[in-house]
Amino acid sequence: MSDRTILVTGATGNTGRRVVSQLAALGHLVTAANRSPAARDSAAGGSAAVRFDWYDPATYADALRDADRVYLVPPIGEPHPAAVMLPFLQQARAAGVQRAVLLSSSGIPAGGPGVGQVHGMLAELFGEWAVLRPSWFMQNFTDQHLHADSIRDDGVIMSATGNGRVGFVDADDIAAVAVRALLDDPAPNTDLIITGPQALSYEDIAAVITEVGGRPVSHRPVTYEQLRDRLATDIPEEFAALLAGLDHAISQGAEDRVTDTVERLTGRPARSFRAYCEEVTRLQVAE
């Protein structure tokens, strides 16, 4: 690999900060890009921080300086990310970026809604590319997320998934796959569906949290319409409908699968949800 840098957008987010940290630990030059100027001092050792905003083209050039590979985290809550991201992607190609790794979702194929449109155009823009399609994050139940909030406040998880199962995955494992997709030669030049080692229902998730954390947590099923309307109080209605639709797809079996992507690319098995919960609980006790 050259002495040019790897640009990581969303560098203080769930996967971005982990990608920055793992790349820096391996000795690579990293530009950690984030919208908040206050986040510029939080870059990991071996990385430089810059202000970057998908909606402000004036921030593009500094972020792209000396970069030949880029990790792309789409703008959060944007129902039409392709329109927002395309000008940046075109500028990145013109600036000499050779490889792009895009964070998408297991529930959204190439050409599908939202970030699926960006997925569909990536191979046309870059000779080297990968699209990460992780399943639902384990961190949704412990960090800053609607599920985590409802667990803390009410001891419930609300979803429109019914009895459908999901291969929940740890964000650390997603980041580890992202690092390999950025570094390994040849480039994947494909999409990578990333799951944990088990497909679990939300009833299963609630049971594990109860057993490990020692506090009763239950799953409260809601309809697609109820979930859509609840989400729409905080995010655009179109995006709320997309997310509720993904829950409905889970209820129909769309996410009932596991893959070997984590182990195949990183050489180690994906972490289980129980192991994740046990570590979170240990950290909380230590605090």
KOLLOKOL-411275 format. One record per residue (C-alpha): z, y negated, x negated; residue number from 1. Coordinates in steps of 0.001 Angstrom, whole numbers, plus 524288, in hexadecimal, padded with zeros to 5 digits. Layout:
BEGIN
zz; yy; xx; nr
Z; Y; X; NUM
...
//
This chain:
BEGIN
zz; yy; xx; nr
80000; 80000; 80000; 1
7FD4E; 7F207; 7FB71; 2
80765; 7E7B2; 7F810; 3
80468; 7E09B; 804BA; 4
80E8A; 7E072; 80F66; 5
810D7; 7E78B; 81C26; 6
81292; 7DE66; 827B0; 7
81C43; 7E2CF; 8320C; 8
81C0A; 7DB55; 83EDD; 9
827C9; 7DBE6; 847D3; 10
82FB1; 7DD82; 83B6A; 11
83D09; 7DC2B; 841BF; 12
839BF; 7E4F5; 84D45; 13
83D6E; 7F2F7; 8500D; 14
8331A; 7F93F; 84770; 15
82EC8; 7ED89; 83F57; 16
83BB0; 7EB80; 8385B; 17
83C47; 7F9ED; 83531; 18
82E65; 7F9D9; 82FE8; 19
831A5; 7EE11; 82752; 20
83DDA; 7F4A4; 82222; 21
83746; 801A5; 81F4A; 22
82B88; 7FB64; 81895; 23
83436; 7F2A3; 8104B; 24
83C95; 7FE54; 80C6E; 25
83039; 804E7; 80776; 26
82D33; 7F917; 7FF02; 27
821F7; 7F34F; 806C5; 28
81F8C; 7E4E3; 8087C; 29
821CE; 7E159; 816B6; 30
81FB7; 7D51F; 81EC1; 31
82962; 7D573; 829FF; 32
8239F; 7CD52; 8350D; 33
82B3B; 7C8E8; 840EE; 34
82A90; 7BE1B; 84AF9; 35
8384D; 7B8FE; 848EA; 36
83A2D; 7B055; 83CF5; 37
84887; 7B46C; 83CF5; 38
8441E; 7C25A; 83A1C; 39
83D9B; 7BE6A; 82D61; 40
849EA; 7C098; 82578; 41
84BB2; 7CE7B; 82A92; 42
840AA; 7D507; 82320; 43
8444A; 7E11F; 81B6B; 44
844B7; 7E0E7; 80C9E; 45
83718; 7E135; 806C9; 46
8312D; 7DA00; 8124F; 47
82DC4; 7CBFF; 81576; 48
82F4C; 7C612; 822F6; 49
825E5; 7BD32; 82A2F; 50
82552; 7B74C; 837AB; 51
81B34; 7BDF5; 84049; 52
8181B; 7BBF5; 84EA0; 53
80D2A; 7C31C; 855A7; 54
80B56; 7B704; 85E12; 55
80A6D; 7AD84; 85297; 56
7FE35; 7AF95; 84A31; 57
80372; 7A59E; 84080; 58
80D1D; 7B00E; 83BF9; 59
802AD; 7BA5B; 8390C; 60
7FE33; 7B62D; 82B84; 61
80B9D; 7B63E; 82518; 62
80EA1; 7C38C; 82AE2; 63
801D0; 7C94A; 825FF; 64
80266; 7C3CE; 8183A; 65
8001C; 7CEEF; 80E6E; 66
80172; 7D967; 81900; 67
7F88B; 7E53B; 818FF; 68
80008; 7ED77; 822ED; 69
806CE; 7E954; 82F65; 70
81050; 7EF14; 8392F; 71
80DA6; 7E98F; 846A5; 72
8182F; 7E802; 85104; 73
811C1; 7E24A; 85D49; 74
81797; 7D650; 863DB; 75
822BA; 7DAE2; 86C8F; 76
8209C; 7D9CF; 87B25; 77
8126C; 7D59E; 879E5; 78
80A1D; 7DC80; 88456; 79
7FD63; 7D97A; 87D19; 80
8008A; 7DAE2; 86E9A; 81
7F261; 7DCE9; 86A81; 82
7EEE0; 7CEDB; 86DD0; 83
7FA85; 7C9F9; 865F4; 84
7F8F2; 7D33D; 85A5F; 85
7EA32; 7D34B; 8585B; 86
7E93A; 7C5FF; 85192; 87
7F3B1; 7CA49; 847ED; 88
7ED4F; 7D781; 84595; 89
7E03F; 7D0FD; 842CC; 90
7E6B9; 7C793; 83958; 91
7EDE2; 7D2E0; 832EC; 92
7E13C; 7DA12; 8307A; 93
7DAE7; 7CDCA; 82AF1; 94
7E6C5; 7CBAD; 8222D; 95
7E527; 7D913; 81BFC; 96
7EE3F; 7E1DD; 823C4; 97
7E948; 7EFBB; 82206; 98
7F2B0; 7F798; 82A6D; 99
7F958; 7F4C7; 8376F; 100
80404; 7FD04; 83DA8; 101
80691; 7F997; 84BE2; 102
812DD; 7FC91; 853AB; 103
80EFA; 8011E; 86144; 104
814F1; 80AE6; 86AC0; 105
8134D; 8194D; 86DAC; 106
810A6; 815B3; 87BD0; 107
80518; 80CC6; 878C6; 108
7F861; 812A7; 87389; 109
7ED56; 80BA9; 86C8E; 110
7E68F; 802B5; 87625; 111
7F219; 8035D; 87F7C; 112
7F9A2; 7F7C7; 884CB; 113
800F1; 7EE30; 87C41; 114
80126; 7F203; 86DEF; 115
7F783; 7FCF0; 870F1; 116
7ECEC; 7F295; 87050; 117
7F0F6; 7EF1D; 86265; 118
7F143; 7FD8E; 85EFC; 119
7E346; 7FEC0; 863BE; 120
7DE34; 7F426; 85AA4; 121
7E5F5; 7F722; 84E45; 122
7DC3A; 8009A; 84831; 123
7D153; 7F6A6; 849F0; 124
7D8E1; 7EC6A; 8426D; 125
7DEC1; 7F42C; 8372B; 126
7D9A7; 7FF40; 82ED2; 127
7E767; 804C0; 82D8A; 128
7F06F; 80546; 8393B; 129
7FA7C; 80C98; 84131; 130
80090; 80AD0; 84E8F; 131
80EA1; 80F27; 8503F; 132
8113B; 81425; 85DF8; 133
81FD2; 816F6; 85E37; 134
826C2; 81C4F; 869F4; 135
83256; 814DF; 86F9E; 136
83C47; 80FEA; 865AE; 137
849D7; 815E2; 8649F; 138
84E8A; 80813; 861A4; 139
84B9D; 8046F; 86FDE; 140
858B7; 80A7C; 87358; 141
860EC; 803A6; 86904; 142
85AD9; 7F6C9; 864B1; 143
8553A; 7EB19; 86C0C; 144
84E54; 7F14F; 87797; 145
84FC0; 7F21C; 88649; 146
85483; 8002F; 8856A; 147
85EC2; 7FCE7; 87B31; 148
8637A; 7F167; 88350; 149
864ED; 7F994; 88FA9; 150
86C0E; 8043D; 8880F; 151
875AE; 7FA66; 8828C; 152
87781; 7F2FE; 88F4D; 153
876F7; 7FDB1; 899A4; 154
8765A; 80AF2; 892FB; 155
868EB; 80DAF; 898CB; 156
85ADB; 80F20; 89486; 157
850E6; 80AEC; 89EAC; 158
84303; 80FF9; 89DF2; 159
83766; 813F9; 8A634; 160
83554; 8202E; 89DF3; 161
83B27; 829F8; 8A778; 162
83CE5; 836EB; 8A05B; 163
83223; 833E3; 8969B; 164
834E3; 8363E; 88842; 165
83262; 82DC2; 87C4A; 166
83215; 830CB; 86DB9; 167
83B29; 82579; 86A4A; 168
839BA; 8214A; 85C16; 169
84235; 81A0E; 8524A; 170
83CD0; 80CEC; 84D9D; 171
84006; 81112; 83FA0; 172
83684; 81C5B; 84124; 173
82C16; 8135F; 846CC; 174
82DAC; 80A40; 83B34; 175
82CC7; 81594; 831A9; 176
81FD2; 819AB; 837C2; 177
81B2A; 80B8D; 83741; 178
81E1E; 80AF1; 828B3; 179
81634; 81737; 82618; 180
80B05; 81207; 82E89; 181
80B11; 80594; 8267C; 182
80BE0; 80C1A; 81927; 183
805A7; 81984; 8195F; 184
7F7A6; 81BD0; 81531; 185
7EF04; 81E60; 81BF9; 186
7F307; 8162D; 8279E; 187
7F5B4; 81DC0; 83424; 188
7EA5F; 81717; 83B72; 189
7EFC0; 81C8B; 84827; 190
7FADA; 81AC7; 851B3; 191
807CD; 8218D; 84F45; 192
81053; 825C9; 85AAB; 193
81E61; 82563; 855E1; 194
8298D; 82C65; 85CCC; 195
836E6; 831B3; 85A0E; 196
83956; 84070; 8595E; 197
83CB9; 84234; 867D3; 198
8377A; 83DC2; 874EC; 199
84318; 8394B; 87D1D; 200
844B7; 83425; 88AE7; 201
84CF3; 82825; 88D8E; 202
856FD; 83166; 89360; 203
85751; 83845; 88634; 204
8589E; 82B4A; 87F25; 205
863FE; 82733; 887CB; 206
86AC0; 8343E; 8854E; 207
8698C; 832F8; 87682; 208
86EA4; 82501; 87699; 209
87A14; 82968; 87F0A; 210
87D5F; 834DE; 87637; 211
87C22; 82D9B; 8695C; 212
88148; 82060; 86D72; 213
88C2B; 82531; 87651; 214
888B1; 81BCC; 8814C; 215
8824B; 8207A; 88DF9; 216
87411; 81C5F; 88F18; 217
86AF1; 82079; 89A20; 218
85C95; 81F39; 89D67; 219
85960; 8176D; 8A9A3; 220
84B61; 81A27; 8AE45; 221
843F4; 80EB8; 8B436; 222
83633; 80D75; 8B99D; 223
82AB1; 8079E; 8B26C; 224
82B5D; 7FBB2; 8BB45; 225
839EF; 7F9CB; 8B92A; 226
8386F; 7FA8D; 8AA68; 227
82C9F; 7F185; 8AA51; 228
833C6; 7E737; 8B245; 229
84001; 7E853; 8A9DE; 230
8384A; 7E691; 89D4B; 231
83080; 7DB40; 8A305; 232
83CC7; 7D2FB; 8A3B0; 233
83C4B; 7D1E0; 894C5; 234
82E2A; 7D447; 89098; 235
82096; 7D120; 895FB; 236
81D79; 7D8C1; 8A25E; 237
81148; 7DF01; 89C93; 238
818E6; 7E405; 890D2; 239
823E4; 7E8AB; 899B6; 240
81A00; 7F080; 8A19C; 241
814B6; 7F687; 89506; 242
82239; 7FAD3; 8908B; 243
825F1; 8002A; 89DE1; 244
81907; 8076C; 89E17; 245
81C71; 80DEE; 8913C; 246
8292D; 812A6; 8974F; 247
82190; 8181C; 8A2CB; 248
8186E; 81F0C; 8995E; 249
8244B; 82559; 892FA; 250
8287A; 82A80; 8A043; 251
81B32; 83129; 8A0F7; 252
81CE3; 837C1; 893A9; 253
814F9; 82E68; 88B2D; 254
81F34; 82E04; 8802F; 255
82407; 83C1B; 880B8; 256
81FF0; 83F93; 872D8; 257
82456; 83FD7; 864C1; 258
81C18; 83E1C; 85888; 259
81DDE; 8413D; 84A24; 260
8193D; 833C9; 845BC; 261
8261C; 82F97; 83F7A; 262
827A1; 83BEF; 83774; 263
81927; 83CE1; 83429; 264
8186F; 82F08; 82EBB; 265
8260D; 82D50; 82907; 266
829A2; 83B1D; 824F5; 267
83646; 83B4E; 82CD9; 268
8392E; 83EC0; 83B00; 269
83AE3; 83480; 84584; 270
848E4; 8316D; 8494D; 271
84E2B; 836C0; 8560F; 272
853FA; 82E0C; 8608A; 273
8613D; 8348D; 85F0B; 274
8613F; 831FC; 85061; 275
85D5F; 823EB; 85301; 276
86883; 82221; 85CCC; 277
87244; 82846; 8537F; 278
86E7A; 81EC9; 848BC; 279
86F4E; 81301; 851CE; 280
87CB2; 81783; 85660; 281
88174; 81939; 84857; 282
87CD5; 80B91; 844DC; 283
883A3; 805CB; 850AC; 284
8905B; 80C97; 84D33; 285
88F31; 807D4; 83F26; 286
88E01; 7F9DF; 843D5; 287
//
